Amino acid sequence: MTAVANLSSGALESTVKPVAAACYDNNLVNSQGMFLGDQPLRFSLPLLLVQVSVILVLSAVANLVLRRLGQSRFITHMLVGILLGPTVLGRSASFRDVLFSERGTYILESVSLVALILFLFSMGVKTDLSLLRRPSGRAVAVGIMGAVVPLAVTLPVFHALQPTLPEDLRGSSLITELAVRLSLSSFPVIADALSDLDLLNTDLGRIALTASLITDVTSWFIRACTAAVILIGDARSPAFTAKILASFVAFVLFVGFVARPVGRYIAYKRTPTGALLSEGSFVVVVIAALLSALVTDAIGFKYMIGPMMLGLALPGGMPIGATMTERLDSFFIALFLPVYMALSGYRTDLAEVTKAEASEKWCALELFVALCVSGKLVGCVAAGLFFTMPFRDAVVLALMLNIRGIVEVAAINNWGDTMKATAEHYSTLTMSMVLITAVSTPLIKLLYDPSGQFARAKRRSLEHARLSADLRVLTCLYSEDHAAPLIDLLEATGSSRDSPMSLIVLHLTELVGRAASVLKPHRKSTRSSNSGNPTPSDRIVNAFRYFEQQAAPGAVTVSPYVAQAPFSSMHHDVCSLAHSRKANLILLPFHKSSDGARSTANNAIRSINRSVLQYAPCSVAILVDHGLASGSACATAANSLLQRAALYFLGGADDREALAYAARMPEAGTMSLTVVRFKLRNWVGMGGQDEARDEELLQEFWARHRDNERVVYVEKTVEDAEGTASVVRAMSEKFDLLIVGRRGGEAESDPEGSTALTSGLSEWSEFPELGVMGDMLASAEFASKVSILVIQQQPPKKTVAAASNVND
């Protein structure tokens, strides 16, 4: 039978967790079943399963409601815990005795603490310390000011008011530790919150992550030193002090000189490139994480320090970080980390806060919480304004760095465990963390639109560019398979010293195994150089470098980049790079690919392409590759499959943009080009600006290429949209490449006559992002071996209607 601690009832009332428990039988684990007279919930295993199930089901239901209000999963789990706790359902003694008895809660908490340990280890592995090598001045200033100002405000006020504070706050270190904790930003919390908000790879998101990492690394160092000082202060003898220091130094040395080399050996020697860890290696890594928590806890330091230090020492990304995400985060941590947060909410008792005698404590504690939060807001905003950041962006950045989560809750739990925080303090602080995050997250969504900068940017197009101007193309690739058709197209487009082409090559990959997104110039990886096995990014860049070398001197320049980001926000990187590099055109591969026998579709790529069409600061082209692959990502004029191109011109801005692009082919390339102008029979025109501009560009084009034998201009008169489809069907198989304007389906942006040429064809549209003509050509009836290039010219201002058209 379990021993019972004897404490006074007054002591019991002031503690966060019950320190006295009823006697119970340790053998009550598995039930024999209710039909044999057992009560299943009196046994540990059935009770654990019911508790976890109840928490997860309620969390799922609450998340369906709260996410529509802009709330994070942290808020959901905490509120579920409060619902189950003494504030609401837990007021019933029978409910507590049946579902959340003290014995069952201890078991549940032990399992959830394991999840917390593995979460901290996983976040340590995913933390990219390279962010600290060359942090921007804004990130450093925001991080420092956001930490120093709240401390500079809170601590003097605390010392000034200390004699008048309630007794349990006056002689406690709680306020000092609270001020330190709230003045810092937790990198795991900020990274998780920004991931939920799809802001990881935005400008403010990157600044917030770097600033939080600076303060978080500092806080872990301070935390370790503080723990050492406290232990040394409590030491009974110099020998005891020496043992403490020796133990911690030995652990640090072990992590740096044993665990790190072994981790690198497992990641880079035992694991093939691009593969996850083997089962044995994964088990070794997880056991090491658990033992690191055991060691630091055994030598007197907090169990959280060990896993975080070990995680930071191991290499992130592939394969260790990716394996943690695939096998650990998606199951065990996702299952039991919500339980940890729900248990924290379960211990929150608002009845303790609303007691008359607790009002003084509540007001005093909330004063210092408010000072910390407001001080951090002021410090971050001031630093942002110093670096000429817009006031609105500075406020959003301050709100990002004020987000609270599981790390702060773990600190509050620790204060409760060590009796620094009473039940009143605990409930006040947990509700404060919930309130801060519940207000910050929706405000960030309301105030910050990362795509707004692209909407306000000057629209760059080919139509309005000088004929001899540098063609700046941002070429996006999601895999190596996209390289060959894109290089074929660029080869066919043509370039020369007088009409050069600047290629910004961007290899886009999903963010896996890292907490922070990446957008940087490509550098050949050290691992691939040593092993002779290049990465996919290396092979893509090599193909474009070869294309650059095969071109005439000065005709083509290649600037390679790599980006790692969540699929849901990957378009931010595309638009941001196009904006910063002043691209005229973004070239995207279609989300469906075919090898001649079967076709495959990637809906994540489709979603990215549609978002780029919506937000891009320049023209956008999507290449539907229906030709036979070149066999290697190094196409040349000799083996290029694209020799004959046709442009179907119906009228409108997108068709003019397509004409401006196609006009380069016979001038600087080797392509033959046929321009097919569609006209509606008996259409006299409305004399609009768009129609006049169409005629002007067509006349200029034909005047420039009249004597070029590789250029043909044809006019086709049709009765209606059915006639348009018939002409296209009859002509398309004669060409290798078909070029059309997207013409997005917006009648107000196209001449009335050109709209009549396709009226009714959109009713069976399968791919709205290709427009009416592009969708028709990409269908199985027209596909054959003809590749299709669909071009969209961005309008001067993005409208809500345009955005909805892209996403319909």
C-alpha positions in Angstrom: 0.0 0.0 0.0 1.2 3.5 -0.8 2.4 5.6 2.1 0.4 8.8 2.9 2.1 12.1 3.7 0.7 13.9 6.7 0.2 17.6 6.2 -2.1 20.1 7.7 -5.3 21.0 5.9 -4.1 24.6 5.6 -1.0 23.4 3.7 -3.2 21.3 1.4 -5.3 24.2 0.5 -2.3 26.3 -0.6 -0.7 23.8 -2.9 -1.2 23.3 -6.6 -1.1 19.5 -6.6 -2.5 17.3 -3.8 0.4 16.1 -1.7 -1.7 13.6 0.3 -3.4 10.8 -1.5 -5.8 8.1 -0.4 -4.4 4.6 0.0 -4.7 2.4 -3.1 -3.6 -1.0 -4.2 -0.7 -0.9 -6.6 -1.9 -4.2 -8.2 -5.0 -2.6 -9.7 -3.8 -2.4 -13.3 -5.8 -4.6 -15.5 -9.5 -5.2 -15.0 -11.1 -8.7 -15.4 -14.1 -7.0 -16.9 -17.3 -5.6 -15.7 -19.2 -8.9 -16.3 -17.0 -10.5 -13.6 -17.9 -7.8 -11.1 -14.9 -5.4 -11.6 -15.3 -1.7 -12.0 -12.9 -0.9 -14.9 -12.3 2.7 -14.0 -10.8 1.6 -10.6 -7.9 0.0 -12.6 -5.0 2.0 -14.0 -5.0 1.0 -17.6 -8.8 1.4 -18.4 -8.7 4.7 -16.5 -5.7 6.0 -18.4 -7.3 5.1 -21.8 -10.6 6.8 -20.8 -8.8 10.0 -19.6 -6.7 10.3 -22.8 -9.7 9.6 -25.0 -11.9 12.2 -23.2 -9.2 14.9 -23.4 -8.5 14.2 -27.1 -12.1 14.1 -28.1 -13.0 17.3 -26.3 -9.9 19.0 -27.7 -10.9 18.0 -31.3 -14.4 19.3 -30.8 -13.2 22.5 -29.2 -10.6 23.0 -31.9 -13.3 22.9 -34.6 -14.9 25.9 -32.9 -12.0 27.9 -31.6 -9.8 27.8 -34.7 -12.6 29.7 -36.5 -12.0 32.4 -33.9 -8.3 32.4 -34.7 -7.2 30.5 -31.6 -4.2 28.1 -31.4 -4.1 24.5 -30.2 -2.5 25.7 -26.9 -5.7 27.7 -26.1 -7.8 24.7 -27.0 -6.0 22.2 -24.8 -5.9 24.6 -21.8 -9.6 25.4 -22.0 -10.4 21.7 -22.2 -8.4 21.2 -19.0 -10.2 24.1 -17.3 -13.5 22.6 -18.4 -12.6 19.3 -16.8 -11.1 20.9 -13.7 -12.6 22.2 -10.5 -13.8 25.4 -12.3 -16.5 23.6 -14.2 -17.0 19.8 -14.3 -14.5 19.0 -11.6 -16.7 20.8 -9.1 -18.5 17.5 -8.8 -16.8 15.3 -6.4 -18.2 12.2 -8.0 -16.8 13.3 -11.4 -13.3 13.7 -9.9 -13.4 10.4 -8.1 -14.5 8.5 -11.1 -12.5 10.1 -14.0 -9.7 12.1 -12.4 -8.8 10.4 -9.1 -5.5 11.3 -7.7 -4.0 8.0 -8.5 -5.1 8.2 -12.1 -3.9 11.8 -12.5 -0.4 10.8 -11.3 -0.1 8.1 -14.0 -1.5 10.5 -16.6 0.9 13.2 -15.6 3.9 10.8 -15.7 3.1 9.8 -19.3 2.5 13.4 -20.4 5.9 14.5 -18.9 7.6 11.9 -21.1 5.9 13.6 -24.1 7.1 17.0 -22.8 10.7 15.7 -22.6 10.5 14.3 -26.1 8.9 17.5 -27.4 11.8 19.6 -26.0 14.3 17.2 -27.5 12.6 17.2 -30.9 12.5 21.0 -30.9 16.1 21.1 -30.0 17.0 18.9 -32.9 14.9 21.1 -35.3 16.4 24.3 -34.0 18.7 25.8 -36.6 21.6 27.4 -34.7 22.9 28.8 -37.9 20.4 31.6 -37.4 22.7 32.9 -34.8 25.8 33.1 -37.0 24.8 36.3 -38.9 21.5 37.5 -37.4 20.1 40.8 -38.8 20.5 43.9 -36.7 16.7 44.2 -36.4 16.5 40.7 -34.9 19.2 41.3 -32.4 17.8 44.7 -31.4 14.3 43.4 -31.1 15.4 40.4 -29.1 17.6 42.4 -26.7 15.1 45.3 -26.2 12.2 42.9 -25.8 14.0 41.2 -22.9 15.8 44.1 -21.2 12.9 46.7 -21.1 10.4 44.4 -19.2 13.1 43.5 -16.7 14.1 47.1 -16.3 10.5 48.1 -15.6 9.3 45.1 -13.5 12.2 44.6 -11.1 12.4 48.2 -9.8 8.6 48.3 -9.3 8.8 45.0 -7.4 11.5 46.2 -5.1 9.7 49.5 -4.5 6.4 47.8 -3.7 7.8 44.8 -1.9 7.0 45.9 1.6 3.3 46.4 0.7 2.9 43.1 -1.2 1.1 40.1 0.3 3.3 38.0 2.5 3.6 35.0 0.1 4.9 37.3 -2.6 7.0 39.5 -0.5 9.5 36.9 0.6 9.4 34.7 -2.5 11.5 34.6 -5.6 8.3 34.1 -7.7 8.1 37.6 -9.0 11.7 37.7 -10.0 11.5 34.4 -11.8 8.2 35.4 -13.4 9.8 38.6 -14.7 12.7 36.7 -16.2 10.4 34.2 -17.9 8.0 36.7 -19.4 10.8 39.0 -20.6 12.1 36.1 -22.7 10.5 34.5 -25.8 10.5 30.7 -26.1 11.7 29.6 -29.5 9.7 26.3 -29.5 6.5 28.2 -28.6 7.1 31.0 -31.2 8.0 28.5 -34.0 4.9 26.3 -33.2 2.6 29.4 -33.2 4.0 30.8 -36.4 3.7 27.5 -38.1 0.0 27.4 -37.1 -0.4 30.9 -38.5 1.5 30.0 -41.8 3.9 32.9 -41.0 7.2 30.9 -40.6 8.7 32.1 -43.9 7.4 35.7 -43.8 9.7 38.7 -43.2 8.3 39.3 -39.7 8.2 35.6 -38.9 11.9 35.2 -39.7 12.8 38.2 -37.5 10.6 36.8 -34.6 12.2 33.4 -34.8 15.8 34.7 -34.8 15.0 37.1 -31.9 13.3 34.4 -29.9 16.2 32.0 -30.5 18.7 34.6 -29.3 16.8 35.1 -26.0 16.0 31.4 -25.7 19.6 30.2 -26.0 20.5 32.9 -23.5 17.7 31.8 -21.1 18.8 28.1 -21.2 22.3 29.2 -20.3 21.1 31.4 -17.5 18.7 28.7 -16.3 21.6 26.2 -16.1 23.8 28.7 -14.3 21.0 29.7 -11.9 20.3 26.0 -11.1 24.0 25.5 -10.4 24.2 28.6 -8.1 21.1 27.4 -6.2 22.6 24.0 -5.7 25.9 25.3 -4.7 24.2 27.7 -2.2 22.5 24.7 -0.7 25.6 22.7 -0.6 26.6 21.2 2.7 30.4 21.1 2.0 33.0 22.1 -0.6 33.1 18.4 -1.7 29.3 18.6 -2.4 29.8 21.7 -4.5 32.6 20.1 -6.4 30.4 17.1 -7.2 27.7 19.3 -8.6 30.0 21.3 -10.8 31.9 18.2 -12.0 28.6 16.3 -12.8 27.2 19.1 -14.9 30.6 19.8 -16.7 30.9 16.1 -17.4 27.4 16.0 -18.9 28.1 19.0 -21.1 31.4 17.5 -22.3 29.6 14.2 -23.0 27.0 16.0 -25.1 29.6 18.0 -27.0 32.3 15.4 -27.5 30.5 12.1 -27.5 26.8 12.5 -28.3 27.3 15.0 -31.1 29.9 13.0 -33.0 27.9 9.8 -32.6 24.8 11.7 -33.8 26.6 12.9 -36.9 27.9 9.4 -37.6 24.4 8.0 -37.4 23.0 10.8 -39.6 25.7 11.0 -42.3 27.4 7.6 -42.3 24.9 5.0 -41.3 21.9 6.6 -43.0 21.6 6.9 -46.8 21.1 10.3 -48.3 17.4 11.2 -48.3 16.4 8.3 -46.1 15.0 8.3 -42.5 16.8 6.8 -39.6 16.7 3.0 -39.3 14.6 1.6 -36.5 17.6 0.8 -34.4 19.1 4.2 -34.8 15.8 5.9 -34.0 15.5 3.8 -30.8 19.0 4.8 -29.8 18.3 8.5 -30.3 15.0 8.4 -28.3 16.7 6.5 -25.4 19.5 9.1 -25.4 16.9 11.8 -25.1 15.2 10.1 -22.1 18.5 9.4 -20.4 19.6 13.0 -20.8 16.5 14.1 -18.8 17.2 11.4 -16.2 20.8 12.5 -15.8 20.2 16.3 -15.4 17.3 15.6 -13.0 19.5 13.2 -11.0 22.3 15.7 -10.6 19.9 18.4 -9.4 19.2 20.3 -12.6 15.8 20.4 -14.2 14.8 17.5 -16.4 14.1 19.9 -19.3 17.7 21.1 -19.6 19.1 17.7 -20.7 16.9 17.0 -23.7 17.1 20.5 -25.0 21.0 20.5 -24.8 21.2 17.1 -26.5 18.7 18.1 -29.2 20.7 21.3 -30.0 23.9 19.2 -30.3 22.5 16.8 -32.9 22.2 17.8 -36.6 18.7 18.9 -37.6 16.9 18.4 -40.9 17.4 15.1 -42.7 17.6 12.5 -41.3 17.3 13.0 -37.5 14.9 15.9 -37.5 12.8 14.4 -40.2 12.6 11.1 -38.4 11.5 12.8 -35.2 8.7 14.6 -37.1 7.6 11.4 -39.0 7.7 8.9 -36.1 7.6 10.8 -32.9 5.8 14.2 -33.4 3.0 12.8 -35.4 2.1 10.1 -32.9 3.4 10.1 -29.4 3.9 13.8 -28.9 0.7 14.6 -30.7 -1.1 12.2 -28.5 0.2 13.0 -25.1 1.5 16.6 -25.2 -2.2 17.9 -25.3 -2.7 15.8 -22.2 0.1 17.7 -20.4 -1.5 21.1 -21.3 -4.9 19.9 -20.4 -3.7 18.7 -17.0 -2.2 22.2 -16.5 -5.6 23.6 -17.2 -7.3 21.0 -15.0 -5.3 22.3 -12.0 -6.5 25.8 -12.7 -9.3 26.7 -10.2 -10.9 30.0 -10.9 -12.8 29.7 -7.6 -9.4 30.2 -5.9 -8.9 33.5 -7.8 -12.4 34.9 -7.1 -12.2 34.4 -3.3 -12.4 37.7 -1.5 -9.2 37.0 0.5 -7.4 36.2 -2.8 -8.2 39.5 -4.5 -5.1 41.2 -3.2 -2.8 38.4 -4.4 -4.5 38.3 -7.7 -4.2 42.1 -8.3 -0.5 42.1 -7.2 0.4 39.2 -9.5 -1.5 40.6 -12.5 0.2 43.9 -12.0 3.6 42.4 -12.6 2.3 40.2 -15.5 0.9 43.4 -17.1 4.2 45.2 -16.6 6.2 42.4 -18.2 3.8 42.1 -21.2 3.6 45.9 -21.8 7.3 46.3 -21.3 8.1 43.7 -23.9 5.6 45.3 -26.3 7.2 48.7 -25.8 10.8 47.3 -26.2 10.0 45.4 -29.4 8.1 48.3 -31.0 10.9 50.8 -30.1 13.6 48.5 -31.6 11.5 48.0 -34.8 10.9 51.7 -35.2 14.6 52.4 -34.7 15.2 50.3 -37.8 12.6 52.2 -39.8 10.1 49.3 -39.6 6.4 50.4 -40.2 4.6 50.9 -36.9 2.0 48.3 -37.7 4.7 45.7 -38.5 6.6 46.6 -35.3 3.4 46.0 -33.3 2.8 42.7 -35.0 6.4 41.6 -34.3 5.9 42.5 -30.6 2.7 40.5 -30.5 4.5 37.5 -32.0 7.2 37.6 -29.4 4.6 37.9 -26.6 2.9 34.6 -27.5 3.0 32.1 -24.6 2.7 28.4 -24.6 3.9 25.1 -23.2 7.3 26.3 -22.1 5.7 29.0 -19.9 3.1 26.5 -18.6 6.0 24.1 -17.7 7.7 26.9 -15.8 4.5 27.6 -13.8 4.1 23.9 -13.1 7.6 23.9 -11.8 6.9 26.8 -9.5 3.8 24.9 -8.2 5.9 21.7 -7.6 8.5 23.6 -5.7 5.8 25.4 -3.6 6.9 28.9 -4.9 3.4 29.3 -6.3 0.3 28.6 -4.3 -3.0 27.5 -5.8 -4.1 31.1 -6.2 -0.8 32.1 -7.9 -1.0 29.0 -10.2 -4.5 29.7 -11.4 -3.8 33.4 -11.9 -0.7 32.8 -14.0 -2.1 30.0 -16.1 -5.1 32.1 -17.0 -2.8 35.0 -17.7 -0.9 32.9 -20.2 -4.1 31.8 -21.9 -5.4 35.4 -22.1 -2.2 36.8 -23.5 -2.0 34.2 -26.3 -5.8 34.3 -26.9 -5.5 38.0 -27.6 -2.2 38.0 -29.5 -3.0 35.4 -32.1 -6.2 36.9 -33.5 -4.6 40.3 -33.5 -1.7 39.1 -35.5 -4.0 37.6 -38.1 -6.0 40.8 -38.2 -3.1 43.2 -38.5 -0.6 41.3 -40.6 -1.1 40.3 -44.2 2.2 39.1 -45.5 1.0 39.2 -49.1 0.1 42.9 -48.7 3.6 44.0 -49.7 3.2 42.2 -53.0 -0.2 43.7 -53.7 1.2 47.2 -53.1 4.3 46.6 -55.2 4.8 47.8 -58.8 3.6 45.2 -61.3 6.4 44.1 -63.6 5.4 42.7 -67.0 6.9 41.7 -70.3 4.4 43.8 -72.3 5.7 47.0 -70.8 9.4 46.1 -70.8 11.8 47.3 -73.4 12.5 44.9 -76.2 16.2 44.6 -75.4 15.7 44.6 -71.7 17.0 41.8 -69.5 14.4 39.0 -69.2 14.4 38.2 -65.5 12.7 34.8 -64.9 12.2 33.2 -61.6 12.1 29.5 -62.4 10.6 27.3 -59.7 11.2 23.6 -59.3 9.7 21.2 -56.9 11.7 18.1 -58.0 14.5 17.1 -60.4 11.9 15.9 -62.9 10.9 19.5 -63.5 14.3 20.6 -64.6 14.4 19.1 -68.2 11.1 20.5 -69.5 11.8 24.0 -68.0 15.2 24.1 -69.5 13.8 23.0 -72.8 11.3 25.9 -72.7 14.0 28.4 -71.7 16.3 27.2 -74.5 13.4 27.6 -76.9 12.7 31.1 -75.5 16.1 32.2 -76.7 18.7 34.6 -75.4 21.7 36.6 -76.7 24.2 39.2 -75.6 21.8 41.9 -76.8 18.7 40.2 -75.4 20.0 38.5 -72.2 18.2 36.2 -69.8 18.7 36.3 -66.0 17.5 33.1 -64.4 16.7 33.0 -60.7 16.4 29.2 -60.1 14.5 28.3 -56.9 14.3 24.7 -55.7 11.3 24.4 -53.4 11.1 21.6 -50.8 8.8 21.0 -47.9 10.1 22.0 -44.5 10.8 18.7 -42.7 12.9 18.2 -39.6 13.5 21.9 -38.9 11.5 24.5 -37.0 12.6 27.5 -39.0 12.0 28.0 -42.8 15.0 28.5 -45.1 15.4 30.8 -48.1 19.0 31.3 -49.1 21.4 31.2 -52.1 22.4 27.6 -53.0 25.7 26.4 -51.7 27.0 22.9 -52.6 26.6 20.8 -49.4 29.7 19.7 -47.6 28.3 16.2 -47.2 27.7 15.7 -51.0 31.2 17.1 -51.7 32.8 14.6 -49.4 30.7 11.6 -50.4 30.5 12.3 -54.1 26.7 11.9 -54.0 25.1 15.3 -54.8 21.8 16.3 -53.3 18.7 17.0 -55.5 19.4 20.7 -55.2 23.0 20.2 -56.4 21.8 18.2 -59.4 19.2 20.8 -60.4 21.7 23.6 -60.1 24.3 21.6 -62.1 21.8 21.2 -64.9 21.1 25.0 -65.1 24.8 25.8 -64.8 25.4 23.5 -67.8 22.6 25.4 -69.7 24.4 28.6 -68.8 27.7 27.4 -70.1 26.1 26.1 -73.4 24.6 29.6 -74.1 26.5 32.4 -75.8 28.8 34.4 -73.4 26.7 36.9 -71.5 23.4 35.6 -72.8 22.4 33.6 -69.7 23.2 34.1 -66.0 22.0 31.7 -63.3 21.4 32.6 -59.7 20.4 29.5 -57.7 18.4 29.5 -54.5 16.9 26.9 -52.2 13.8 27.3 -50.0 12.4 25.0 -47.3 9.0 26.0 -46.0 5.6 24.4 -45.3 3.5 23.9 -48.4 0.8 26.1 -47.1 3.0 29.2 -47.1 5.6 28.3 -49.7 4.2 30.9 -52.1 5.5 33.6 -49.7 9.1 32.6 -50.6 8.3 32.6 -54.4 6.7 36.0 -54.3 9.3 37.5 -51.9 12.2 36.4 -54.1 10.4 37.6 -57.3 9.9 41.0 -55.6 13.4 41.4 -54.3 15.1 40.2 -57.5 12.8 42.3 -59.7 11.6 39.4 -61.8 9.5 40.0 -64.9 8.1 36.5 -65.0 7.6 33.6 -62.5 7.8 30.2 -64.3 6.0 27.3 -62.5 5.6 23.6 -63.4 2.1 22.2 -63.6 1.0 20.0 -60.7 0.3 17.1 -63.0 3.1 15.2 -64.7 3.1 12.3 -67.2 5.7 9.8 -68.3 3.6 8.7 -71.3 2.1 5.7 -69.5 0.5 7.4 -66.5 0.0 10.7 -65.0 0.4 11.8 -61.3 -0.9 14.9 -59.6 0.4 16.7 -56.5 -2.3 18.8 -54.9 0.2 20.6 -52.7 2.0 22.0 -55.8 -1.4 23.0 -57.2 -2.2 25.0 -54.1 1.1 26.8 -54.3 0.7 27.6 -57.9 -2.8 29.1 -57.3 -1.5 31.2 -54.5 1.4 32.5 -56.6 -1.1 33.4 -59.3 -3.1 35.4 -56.7 -0.2 37.2 -55.0 2.7 37.5 -57.4 4.2 40.9 -58.0 4.9 40.1 -61.7 3.6 38.0 -64.5 3.2 34.2 -64.0 3.5 31.3 -66.4 2.6 27.7 -65.8 4.2 25.0 -68.0 2.1 21.9 -68.7 4.6 19.4 -70.0 3.1 16.9 -72.2 6.2 16.3 -74.3 8.6 13.4 -73.9 11.2 14.1 -71.3 14.7 15.0 -72.6 16.2 12.2 -70.5 18.4 14.6 -68.6 18.2 18.0 -67.1 20.6 19.5 -69.6 18.6 20.2 -72.8 20.4 22.0 -75.6 19.3 23.3 -79.0 20.3 20.1 -80.6 18.1 17.8 -78.5 15.3 20.2 -77.5 11.8 18.9 -78.4 10.4 22.4 -78.7 10.8 23.5 -82.3 7.4 24.7 -83.4 5.2 27.0 -81.2 1.8 28.5 -81.7 0.2 31.4 -79.9 -3.6 31.6 -79.7 -4.5 35.2 -79.4 -8.1 36.1 -78.4 -7.4 39.5 -76.8 -6.9 41.0 -73.4 -3.9 41.7 -71.1 -3.0 38.1 -70.5 -2.9 37.4 -74.3 -0.8 40.5 -74.9 1.6 39.3 -72.2 1.8 35.9 -73.9 2.5 37.6 -77.2 5.3 39.6 -75.6 6.9 36.4 -74.3 6.4 34.5 -77.6 7.9 37.4 -79.6 11.4 36.6 -78.1 11.4 33.1 -79.6 12.0 33.8 -83.2 14.3 36.8 -82.4 16.8 35.2 -80.1 15.9 31.5 -80.3 15.5 28.8 -82.9 11.8 28.4 -82.6 9.3 28.9 -85.4 6.2 30.7 -84.2 2.7 30.8 -85.5 0.4 33.5 -84.1 -3.3 32.7 -84.6 -5.6 35.7 -84.1 -9.2 34.7 -83.4 -12.0 37.1 -84.5 -15.7 36.9 -83.9 -17.8 37.1 -87.1 -19.8 40.3 -87.5 -18.1 41.8 -84.4 -17.6 45.5 -85.0 -15.9 46.2 -81.7 -16.6 48.6 -78.9 -13.6 50.8 -79.4 -12.3 50.1 -75.9 -8.8 50.7 -74.7 -8.1 47.0 -74.5 -9.1 46.4 -78.1 -7.0 49.3 -79.3 -4.0 48.0 -77.3 -4.5 44.5 -78.8 -4.4 45.9 -82.3 -1.4 48.1 -81.6 0.7 45.2 -80.3 -0.3 42.8 -83.1 0.6 45.4 -85.7 4.0 46.1 -84.0 4.7 42.4 -83.8 3.9 41.7 -87.4 5.8 44.8 -88.6 8.9 43.6 -86.8 8.6 40.0 -88.0 7.0 40.3 -91.4 10.3 39.3 -93.2 11.1 36.5 -90.7 10.4 33.2 -92.4 10.0 31.5 -89.1 7.1 33.7 -88.1 3.5 33.1 -89.4 0.5 35.3 -88.6 -3.0 33.8 -89.2 -6.4 35.2 -88.6 -9.3 32.9 -87.9 -12.9 34.1 -88.0 -15.4 32.0 -86.0 -19.0 32.2 -85.1 -18.8 31.4 -81.4 -16.9 29.5 -78.7 -17.6 26.1 -80.4 -15.9 27.5 -83.5 -12.9 28.5 -81.4 -12.6 25.0 -80.0 -12.8 23.5 -83.5 -10.0 25.6 -84.8 -7.8 24.9 -81.8 -8.6 21.2 -82.1 -7.6 21.1 -85.8 -4.4 23.1 -85.5 -2.8 22.1 -82.1 -1.3 18.8 -83.1 1.0 20.5 -85.6 3.0 22.2 -82.8 5.3 21.2 -80.0 4.3 24.2 -77.7 1.0 26.1 -77.4 1.1 29.5 -75.7 -2.1 31.1 -74.4 -3.1 33.8 -72.0 -4.8 32.7 -68.8 -7.5 35.3 -69.2 -8.7 34.3 -65.6 -12.4 34.3 -66.5 -12.9 37.9 -65.5 -15.2 39.4 -68.1 -14.5 42.9 -66.9 -10.7 42.6 -67.7 -11.1 41.2 -71.2 -12.7 42.8 -74.3 -16.3 41.7 -74.8 -15.5 40.1 -78.1 -12.7 38.0 -76.8 -15.0 36.8 -73.9 -17.6 35.7 -76.4 -14.9 33.6 -78.2 -14.8 31.3 -75.1 -18.3 31.8 -73.7 -19.5 28.5 -72.2 -16.2 26.6 -72.4 -15.5 27.2 -68.7 -18.5 25.2 -67.6 -16.5 22.0 -67.7 -13.3 23.5 -66.4 -11.1 21.1 -64.5 -8.1 23.4 -63.8 -9.3 27.0 -63.3 -5.7 28.1 -62.7 -5.0 27.5 -66.4 -7.9 29.7 -67.6 -10.5 28.6 -70.2 -8.1 28.0 -73.1 -5.4 26.5 -71.0 -7.8 24.1 -69.3 -9.2 23.1 -72.6 -5.8 22.4 -74.1 -4.6 20.5 -71.0 -7.6 18.1 -71.2 -7.1 14.5 -72.3 -8.7 15.3 -75.7 -6.0 17.9 -76.6 -3.1 16.7 -74.5 -1.3 14.3 -76.9 2.4 15.3 -76.9 1.9 19.0 -77.0 3.2 21.2 -74.1 1.2 24.2 -73.0 2.4 27.5 -71.6 -0.3 29.6 -69.8 0.7 33.2 -69.0 -1.0 35.6 -66.7 -0.2 39.3 -66.5 -0.8 40.6 -63.0 -3.3 43.5 -62.9 -2.2 46.9 -61.4 -4.1 46.1 -58.2 -5.2 42.8 -56.8 -8.9 42.7 -56.2 -10.9 40.4 -54.0 -12.7 39.2 -57.1 -9.5 38.1 -58.7 -8.4 36.3 -55.5 -11.7 34.4 -55.3 -11.5 33.4 -59.0 -8.1 31.8 -58.4 -9.4 29.7 -55.5 -12.8 28.7 -56.9 
